[in-house]
Amino acid sequence: MAKGINTHTVKRQLREDAEKLHPWPSEVGIGPDRAAVNVYNKAQLQRSYRKWTPIDLIELARASKLIVLADIEFETYMSEGVVIRGGRHGNTPVENPRGRAVATLNSAINAILRRLGVTSMSTSTKQTIAAEAEVERDMRDKTDLGSEADDGLLN
């Protein structure tokens, strides 16, 4: 069997990666709202650390910014209502155009997430990714990873 292709090695790598997050890509500006970084960090948990490619991380950062923007626009839409006053004199009830803007943002977000394979992929790929992510989450939940022998975590 090739070196590095066995369960022991994979579990060791997952343990090493359990606390890691990729930094925000320098190719994508953060802007004034740091909430996108929080979304980006949470969204990375959909795959194990080593499964993210540099271009995927750039796309994920862009999607994270759009998610934050969509949330802001949706909250505004909710406070304004579905029907607002408009027309020539501002007295005619009209559909709030912000609803279409939110729908457009959601479509763009979904398209990026589909391209990343976060939302649509084969069942076996989803299961593999979910299993690796679950092992990483379990590793994160352990309070003192450094005190246990490596082999104890791998069994």
N, CA, C and O of each residue as an XYZ file, in Angstrom:
620
protein
N       0.848     -1.180      0.000
C       0.000      0.000      0.000
C       0.889      1.236      0.000
O       1.925      1.255      0.664
N       0.495      2.263     -0.734
C       1.284      3.487     -0.823
C       1.362      4.176      0.531
O       0.405      4.169      1.305
N       2.526      4.774      0.807
C       2.702      5.480      2.070
C       1.682      6.620      2.160
O       1.482      7.356      1.193
N       1.058      6.758      3.292
C       0.097      7.840      3.515
C      -1.327      7.506      3.116
O      -2.222      8.332      3.296
N      -1.562      6.324      2.581
C      -2.919      5.953      2.189
C      -3.379      4.825      3.098
O      -3.484      3.680      2.660
N      -3.649      5.132      4.333
C      -4.216      4.148      5.250
C      -5.009      4.878      6.323
O      -4.857      6.086      6.511
N      -5.834      4.151      7.006
C      -6.733      4.751      7.983
C      -5.971      5.485      9.081
O      -6.363      6.580      9.483
N      -4.890      4.891      9.564
C      -4.104      5.502     10.636
C      -3.591      6.879     10.197
O      -3.690      7.854     10.943
N      -3.045      6.946      8.984
C      -2.508      8.207      8.480
C      -3.615      9.231      8.283
O      -3.443     10.395      8.642
N      -4.735      8.826      7.725
C      -5.849      9.747      7.490
C      -6.362     10.299      8.818
O      -6.606     11.500      8.930
N      -6.529      9.448      9.814
C      -7.004      9.920     11.112
C      -5.999     10.869     11.754
O      -6.390     11.846     12.392
N      -4.722     10.592     11.592
C      -3.691     11.480     12.129
C      -3.782     12.851     11.442
O      -3.697     13.884     12.107
N      -3.954     12.861     10.113
C      -4.088     14.120      9.388
C      -5.328     14.887      9.838
O      -5.274     16.104     10.013
N      -6.441     14.185     10.025
C      -7.666     14.844     10.473
C      -7.485     15.440     11.860
O      -7.991     16.525     12.149
N      -6.763     14.730     12.714
C      -6.496     15.250     14.061
C      -5.662     16.518     13.965
O      -5.938     17.502     14.651
N      -4.646     16.495     13.117
C      -3.795     17.673     12.939
C      -4.591     18.855     12.380
O      -4.338     20.005     12.738
N      -5.549     18.564     11.506
C      -6.314     19.615     10.836
C      -7.524     20.097     11.633
O      -8.138     21.101     11.274
N      -7.869     19.398     12.702
C      -9.110     19.684     13.426
C      -9.204     21.126     13.912
O     -10.301     21.683     13.954
N      -8.104     21.733     14.272
C      -8.118     23.101     14.800
C      -7.786     24.144     13.746
O      -7.728     25.334     14.056
N      -7.571     23.727     12.520
C      -7.126     24.652     11.474
C      -8.293     25.244     10.691
O      -9.296     24.580     10.429
N      -8.133     26.499     10.330
C      -9.015     27.171      9.385
C      -8.138     27.905      8.394
O      -7.091     28.441      8.759
N      -8.556     27.933      7.152
C      -7.816     28.677      6.143
C      -8.023     30.168      6.374
O      -9.125     30.596      6.717
N      -6.968     30.963      6.187
C      -7.140     32.417      6.318
C      -7.966     32.968      5.160
O      -8.100     32.338      4.111
N      -8.511     34.150      5.379
C      -9.257     34.839      4.324
C      -8.313     35.051      3.145
O      -7.192     35.519      3.340
N      -8.743     34.716      1.919
C      -7.849     34.860      0.764
C      -7.529     36.324      0.469
O      -8.423     37.169      0.443
N      -6.264     36.614      0.249
C      -5.844     37.991     -0.022
C      -6.411     38.521     -1.341
O      -6.461     39.733     -1.552
N      -6.834     37.622     -2.226
C      -7.400     38.034     -3.512
C      -8.781     38.660     -3.371
O      -9.272     39.287     -4.309
N      -9.404     38.500     -2.224
C     -10.753     39.015     -1.993
C     -10.697     40.009     -0.843
O     -10.303     39.657      0.269
N     -11.090     41.249     -1.109
C     -11.118     42.248     -0.046
C     -12.193     41.923      0.977
O     -13.256     41.406      0.634
N     -11.910     42.228      2.229
C     -12.881     41.934      3.292
C     -13.986     42.979      3.320
O     -15.152     42.642      3.524
N     -13.628     44.247      3.116
C     -14.634     45.294      3.185
C     -14.902     45.689      4.626
O     -14.207     45.243      5.539
N     -15.904     46.521      4.827
C     -16.156     47.054      6.170
C     -16.822     46.057      7.121
O     -16.784     46.252      8.335
N     -17.425     45.004      6.596
C     -18.190     44.089      7.436
C     -17.409     42.807      7.701
O     -17.204     42.007      6.788
N     -16.982     42.610      8.918
C     -16.206     41.426      9.292
C     -17.079     40.186      9.474
O     -16.556     39.091      9.683
N     -18.391     40.342      9.397
C     -19.287     39.187      9.536
C     -19.013     38.159      8.446
O     -19.235     36.966      8.649
N     -18.533     38.610      7.295
C     -18.221     37.689      6.198
C     -17.124     36.716      6.603
O     -17.143     35.558      6.187
N     -16.179     37.164      7.400
C     -15.100     36.280      7.867
C     -15.681     35.188      8.757
O     -15.258     34.035      8.681
N     -16.638     35.540      9.593
C     -17.280     34.535     10.449
C     -18.024     33.500      9.611
O     -17.939     32.303      9.884
N     -18.752     33.956      8.594
C     -19.464     33.044      7.695
C     -18.450     32.151      6.977
O     -18.646     30.941      6.865
N     -17.375     32.756      6.498
C     -16.307     32.032      5.791
C     -15.727     30.929      6.677
O     -15.550     29.795      6.230
N     -15.435     31.262      7.917
C     -14.862     30.269      8.838
C     -15.840     29.131      9.119
O     -15.438     27.968      9.159
N     -17.102     29.448      9.313
C     -18.113     28.404      9.559
C     -18.331     27.547      8.317
O     -18.471     26.327      8.412
N     -18.358     28.188      7.158
C     -18.607     27.450      5.919
C     -17.478     26.472      5.596
O     -17.708     25.454      4.943
N     -16.271     26.772      6.046
C     -15.151     25.857      5.806
C     -15.379     24.500      6.457
O     -14.807     23.499      6.026
N     -16.200     24.464      7.478
C     -16.449     23.216      8.202
C     -17.279     22.236      7.381
O     -17.482     21.097      7.802
N     -17.761     22.660      6.219
C     -18.528     21.769      5.348
C     -17.631     20.744      4.660
O     -18.115     19.742      4.133
N     -16.340     20.995      4.666
C     -15.360     20.048      4.114
C     -14.226     19.922      5.123
O     -14.035     20.785      5.981
N     -13.488     18.841      5.003
C     -12.297     18.753      5.839
C     -11.270     19.760      5.314
O     -11.313     20.160      4.151
N     -10.377     20.149      6.165
C      -9.409     21.215      5.901
C      -8.649     21.001      4.593
O      -8.501     21.938      3.808
N      -8.177     19.809      4.354
C      -7.315     19.540      3.193
C      -8.074     19.459      1.872
O      -7.454     19.418      0.810
N      -9.394     19.435      1.922
C     -10.190     19.328      0.688
C     -10.431     20.674      0.015
O     -10.937     20.715     -1.107
N     -10.079     21.777      0.675
C     -10.290     23.093      0.092
C      -9.104     23.477     -0.790
O      -7.960     23.466     -0.335
N      -9.377     23.818     -2.053
C      -8.331     24.304     -2.949
C      -8.289     25.827     -2.868
O      -9.257     26.445     -2.424
N      -7.183     26.441     -3.289
C      -7.111     27.911     -3.231
C      -8.242     28.616     -3.984
O      -8.789     29.599     -3.484
N      -8.598     28.133     -5.167
C      -9.666     28.785     -5.924
C     -11.019     28.584     -5.240
O     -11.873     29.470     -5.281
N     -11.214     27.426     -4.612
C     -12.452     27.192     -3.861
C     -12.562     28.159     -2.687
O     -13.653     28.635     -2.373
N     -11.447     28.448     -2.043
C     -11.462     29.372     -0.911
C     -11.792     30.797     -1.360
O     -12.468     31.535     -0.643
N     -11.319     31.177     -2.535
C     -11.666     32.497     -3.083
C     -13.171     32.570     -3.342
O     -13.820     33.553     -2.983
N     -13.718     31.536     -3.961
C     -15.157     31.495     -4.222
C     -15.954     31.464     -2.921
O     -17.000     32.105     -2.819
N     -15.470     30.728     -1.933
C     -16.152     30.674     -0.641
C     -16.154     32.045      0.026
O     -17.147     32.431      0.642
N     -15.065     32.777     -0.088
C     -15.002     34.129      0.485
C     -16.023     35.040     -0.204
O     -16.712     35.821      0.452
N     -16.110     34.934     -1.514
C     -17.098     35.744     -2.244
C     -18.519     35.378     -1.830
O     -19.358     36.253     -1.619
N     -18.779     34.094     -1.718
C     -20.106     33.651     -1.276
C     -20.396     34.152      0.130
O     -21.527     34.534      0.430
N     -19.395     34.156      0.988
C     -19.575     34.625      2.368
C     -19.965     36.096      2.397
O     -20.829     36.496      3.178
N     -19.336     36.899      1.555
C     -19.692     38.311      1.472
C     -21.124     38.480      0.972
O     -21.869     39.322      1.474
N     -21.502     37.676     -0.019
C     -22.870     37.756     -0.540
C     -23.897     37.305      0.498
O     -24.989     37.869      0.572
N     -23.558     36.303      1.291
C     -24.469     35.828      2.338
C     -24.740     36.940      3.340
O     -25.885     37.151      3.742
N     -23.696     37.651      3.743
C     -23.865     38.758      4.699
C     -24.709     39.860      4.066
O     -25.602     40.410      4.712
N     -24.432     40.181      2.815
C     -25.219     41.205      2.120
C     -26.680     40.784      2.006
O     -27.582     41.594      2.219
N     -26.913     39.520      1.671
C     -28.288     39.018      1.558
C     -29.007     39.102      2.903
O     -30.191     39.436      2.952
N     -28.306     38.804      3.986
C     -28.913     38.897      5.315
C     -29.312     40.331      5.638
O     -30.399     40.573      6.163
N     -28.444     41.274      5.327
C     -28.741     42.691      5.579
C     -29.942     43.135      4.755
O     -30.856     43.779      5.271
N     -29.935     42.791      3.484
C     -31.042     43.177      2.601
C     -32.350     42.507      3.022
O     -33.413     43.124      2.956
N     -32.273     41.246      3.456
C     -33.479     40.546      3.886
C     -34.073     41.201      5.131
O     -35.290     41.356      5.225
N     -33.227     41.586      6.085
C     -33.720     42.260      7.293
C     -34.400     43.585      6.932
O     -35.441     43.929      7.492
N     -33.809     44.317      6.001
C     -34.422     45.568      5.548
C     -35.758     45.296      4.868
O     -36.741     46.001      5.096
N     -35.776     44.267      4.031
C     -37.013     43.861      3.341
C     -38.099     43.519      4.349
O     -39.251     43.919      4.178
N     -37.750     42.790      5.387
C     -38.728     42.416      6.412
C     -39.269     43.654      7.134
O     -40.461     43.728      7.434
N     -38.407     44.611      7.407
C     -38.883     45.813      8.109
C     -39.712     46.717      7.191
O     -40.627     47.394      7.660
N     -39.404     46.737      5.893
C     -40.166     47.562      4.947
C     -41.503     46.919      4.585
O     -42.505     47.608      4.395
N     -41.503     45.604      4.495
C     -42.711     44.892      4.116
C     -42.699     44.498      2.649
O     -41.906     45.010      1.859
N     -43.586     43.586      2.300
C     -43.683     43.089      0.927
C     -44.296     44.145      0.016
O     -43.919     44.260     -1.151
N     -45.226     44.903      0.543
C     -45.877     45.966     -0.227
C     -45.447     47.303      0.370
O     -45.533     47.524      1.578
N     -44.988     48.175     -0.501
C     -44.575     49.511     -0.071
C     -45.325     50.550     -0.905
O     -46.006     50.203     -1.870
N     -45.201     51.793     -0.540
C     -45.824     52.885     -1.301
C     -44.854     53.326     -2.392
O     -43.666     53.522     -2.136
N     -45.359     53.477     -3.579
C     -44.520     53.893     -4.698
C     -45.344     54.606     -5.731
O     -46.343     55.249     -5.407
N     -44.938     54.498     -6.962
C     -45.639     55.185     -8.046
C     -45.178     56.627     -8.166
O     -44.254     57.072     -7.485
N     -45.845     57.328     -9.040
C     -45.449     58.701     -9.356
C     -45.495     59.631     -8.145
O     -44.611     60.470     -7.969
N     -46.504     59.485     -7.327
C     -46.658     60.384     -6.172
C     -46.326     59.692     -4.853
O     -46.438     60.295     -3.786
N     -45.919     58.433     -4.926
C     -45.547     57.722     -3.706
C     -46.721     57.237     -2.881
O     -46.563     56.923     -1.701
N     -47.910     57.170     -3.493
C     -49.096     56.756     -2.749
C     -49.673     55.428     -3.222
O     -50.629     54.932     -2.626
N     -49.120     54.847     -4.269
C     -49.651     53.616     -4.843
C     -48.976     52.414     -4.190
O     -47.749     52.351     -4.124
N     -49.781     51.452     -3.702
C     -49.160     50.240     -3.154
C     -48.496     49.431     -4.279
O     -49.135     49.098     -5.277
N     -47.206     49.123     -4.102
C     -46.456     48.351     -5.097
C     -45.632     47.271     -4.389
O     -45.338     47.354     -3.197
N     -45.277     46.262     -5.176
C     -44.409     45.211     -4.630
C     -43.042     45.814     -4.317
O     -42.497     46.578     -5.114
N     -42.505     45.475     -3.179
C     -41.187     45.963     -2.777
C     -40.125     45.329     -3.675
O     -39.961     44.109     -3.659
N     -39.401     46.134     -4.459
C     -38.385     45.578     -5.352
C     -37.207     44.934     -4.614
O     -36.433     44.185     -5.209
N     -37.078     45.225     -3.341
C     -36.001     44.616     -2.558
C     -36.170     43.096     -2.496
O     -35.186     42.367     -2.379
N     -37.410     42.621     -2.572
C     -37.662     41.173     -2.569
C     -36.987     40.488     -3.749
O     -36.408     39.411     -3.605
N     -37.065     41.121     -4.920
C     -36.388     40.562     -6.101
C     -34.875     40.638     -5.947
O     -34.158     39.739     -6.386
N     -34.390     41.705     -5.328
C     -32.948     41.840     -5.103
C     -32.441     40.732     -4.179
O     -31.378     40.157     -4.415
N     -33.199     40.439     -3.136
C     -32.827     39.356     -2.210
C     -32.846     38.017     -2.945
O     -31.949     37.195     -2.759
N     -33.857     37.795     -3.772
C     -33.940     36.548     -4.536
C     -32.745     36.415     -5.483
O     -32.196     35.325     -5.643
N     -32.347     37.515     -6.105
C     -31.192     37.492     -7.006
C     -29.913     37.172     -6.235
O     -29.088     36.385     -6.699
N     -29.751     37.774     -5.074
C     -28.585     37.473     -4.233
C     -28.564     35.994     -3.836
O     -27.524     35.339     -3.890
N     -29.722     35.486     -3.440
C     -29.792     34.069     -3.050
C     -29.456     33.150     -4.220
O     -28.814     32.117     -4.033
N     -29.883     33.518     -5.417
C     -29.547     32.721     -6.599
C     -28.044     32.712     -6.842
O     -27.465     31.672     -7.154
N     -27.418     33.876     -6.697
C     -25.964     33.965     -6.890
C     -25.228     33.133     -5.837
O     -24.261     32.440     -6.154
N     -25.684     33.203     -4.595
C     -25.073     32.426     -3.511
C     -25.203     30.934     -3.795
O     -24.232     30.186     -3.687
N     -26.410     30.508     -4.160
C     -26.642     29.086     -4.451
C     -25.791     28.607     -5.619
O     -25.295     27.480     -5.599
N     -25.615     29.445     -6.632
C     -24.794     29.061     -7.781
C     -23.342     28.839     -7.359
O     -22.711     27.869     -7.780
N     -22.816     29.734     -6.530
C     -21.440     29.572     -6.051
C     -21.317     28.312     -5.209
O     -20.379     27.533     -5.379
N     -22.261     28.114     -4.306
C     -22.196     26.935     -3.433
C     -22.317     25.639     -4.235
O     -21.688     24.638     -3.892
N     -23.120     25.654     -5.295
C     -23.203     24.473     -6.174
C     -21.874     24.231     -6.874
O     -21.415     23.092     -6.963
N     -21.250     25.307     -7.375
C     -19.943     25.161     -8.031
C     -18.917     24.594     -7.060
O     -18.052     23.811     -7.452
N     -19.011     24.983     -5.816
C     -18.082     24.466     -4.794
C     -18.416     23.036     -4.390
O     -17.620     22.364     -3.734
N     -19.593     22.581     -4.786
C     -19.999     21.234     -4.408
C     -20.495     21.143     -2.982
O     -20.630     20.047     -2.437
N     -20.765     22.275     -2.378
C     -21.246     22.277     -0.998
C     -22.709     21.855     -0.947
O     -23.148     21.255      0.034
N     -23.464     22.164     -1.993
C     -24.892     21.868     -1.958
C     -25.319     20.711     -2.841
O     -26.329     20.068     -2.559
N     -24.579     20.429     -3.899
C     -24.985     19.312     -4.737
C     -23.766     18.496     -5.143
O     -22.866     18.984     -5.827
N     -23.760     17.255     -4.709
C     -22.679     16.345     -5.063
C     -23.186     14.927     -4.891
O     -24.279     14.709     -4.369
N     -22.413     13.990     -5.318
C     -22.845     12.603     -5.217
C     -23.009     12.201     -3.757
O     -22.389     12.781     -2.866
N     -23.835     11.221     -3.532
C     -24.086     10.748     -2.171
C     -22.815     10.244     -1.518
O     -22.562     10.533     -0.349
N     -22.018      9.500     -2.251
C     -20.786      8.962     -1.651
C     -19.808     10.075     -1.303
O     -19.136     10.010     -0.274
N     -19.724     11.099     -2.154
C     -18.853     12.231     -1.854
C     -19.349     12.969     -0.627
O     -18.558     13.341      0.240
N     -20.671     13.186     -0.546
C     -21.238     13.844      0.627
C     -20.938     13.052      1.888
O     -20.571     13.625      2.914
N     -21.093     11.738      1.814
C     -20.854     10.890      2.989
C     -19.401     10.957      3.424
O     -19.111     11.046      4.616
N     -18.487     10.915      2.462
C     -17.061     10.981      2.789
C     -16.717     12.319      3.422
O     -16.043     12.376      4.451
N     -17.185     13.393      2.802
C     -16.910     14.728      3.325
C     -17.536     14.900      4.701
O     -16.905     15.445      5.607
N     -18.775     14.437      4.863
C     -19.460     14.548      6.158
C     -18.728     13.745      7.231
O     -18.589     14.203      8.365
N     -18.262     12.554      6.873
C     -17.552     11.718      7.851
C     -16.249     12.380      8.283
O     -15.925     12.395      9.471
N     -15.501     12.928      7.326
C     -14.253     13.605      7.672
C     -14.520     14.838      8.525
O     -13.808     15.089      9.498
N     -15.547     15.609      8.161
C     -15.883     16.803      8.934
C     -16.333     16.434     10.340
O     -16.021     17.141     11.298
N     -17.069     15.324     10.471
C     -17.519     14.880     11.791
C     -16.337     14.499     12.664
O     -16.308     14.832     13.849
N     -15.364     13.809     12.094
C     -14.175     13.441     12.869
C     -13.445     14.704     13.318
O     -13.001     14.792     14.463
N     -13.321     15.688     12.410
C     -12.669     16.939     12.790
C     -13.441     17.656     13.896
O     -12.836     18.170     14.837
N     -14.775     17.695     13.793
C     -15.574     18.339     14.847
C     -15.381     17.622     16.179
O     -15.243     18.269     17.217
N     -15.371     16.278     16.155
C     -15.137     15.513     17.378
C     -13.779     15.857     17.973
O     -13.639     15.995     19.188
N     -12.791     15.992     17.114
C     -11.447     16.347     17.584
C     -11.460     17.743     18.209
O     -10.826     17.962     19.241
N     -12.177     18.691     17.589
C     -12.270     20.039     18.146
C     -12.941     20.036     19.505
O     -12.577     20.811     20.390
N     -13.932     19.153     19.668
C     -14.685     19.109     20.917
C     -13.890     18.538     22.079
O     -14.240     18.768     23.237
N     -12.837     17.805     21.794
C     -12.011     17.270     22.874
C     -11.316     18.452     23.542
O     -10.721     19.292     22.867
N     -11.392     18.509     24.825
C     -10.905     19.690     25.530
C      -9.394     19.795     25.586
O      -8.859     20.904     25.580
N      -8.698     18.682     25.641
C      -7.253     18.745     25.778
C      -6.615     17.755     24.814
O      -6.222     16.657     25.207
N      -6.514     18.158     23.536
C      -5.967     17.257     22.514
C      -4.504     16.925     22.779
O      -4.053     15.823     22.465
N      -3.761     17.861     23.352
C      -2.328     17.649     23.525
C      -1.963     16.639     24.586
O      -0.853     16.108     24.565
N      -2.860     16.353     25.515
C      -2.483     15.484     26.622
C      -2.654     14.004     26.319
O      -2.090     13.160     27.016
N      -3.432     13.676     25.280
C      -3.641     12.277     24.960
C      -2.583     11.793     23.984
O      -2.100     12.557     23.148
N      -2.233     10.548     24.093
C      -1.308      9.977     23.134
C      -2.002      9.923     21.775
O      -3.207      9.687     21.686
N      -1.221     10.145     20.720
C      -1.787     10.139     19.364
C      -2.572      8.879     19.080
O      -3.665      8.941     18.517
N      -2.032      7.738     19.462
C      -2.688      6.482     19.156
C      -4.034      6.335     19.859
O      -4.920      5.652     19.345
N      -4.209      6.962     21.027
C      -5.483      6.890     21.739
C      -6.603      7.563     20.972
O      -7.748      7.115     21.030
N      -6.290      8.634     20.252
C      -7.305      9.335     19.471
C      -7.591      8.628     18.154
O      -8.639      8.845     17.547
N      -6.695      7.810     17.722
C      -6.821      7.203     16.409
C      -7.614      5.907     16.427
O      -7.893      5.356     15.362
N      -7.976      5.417     17.556
C      -8.716      4.150     17.639
C     -10.177      4.389     17.907
O     -10.950      3.436     18.008
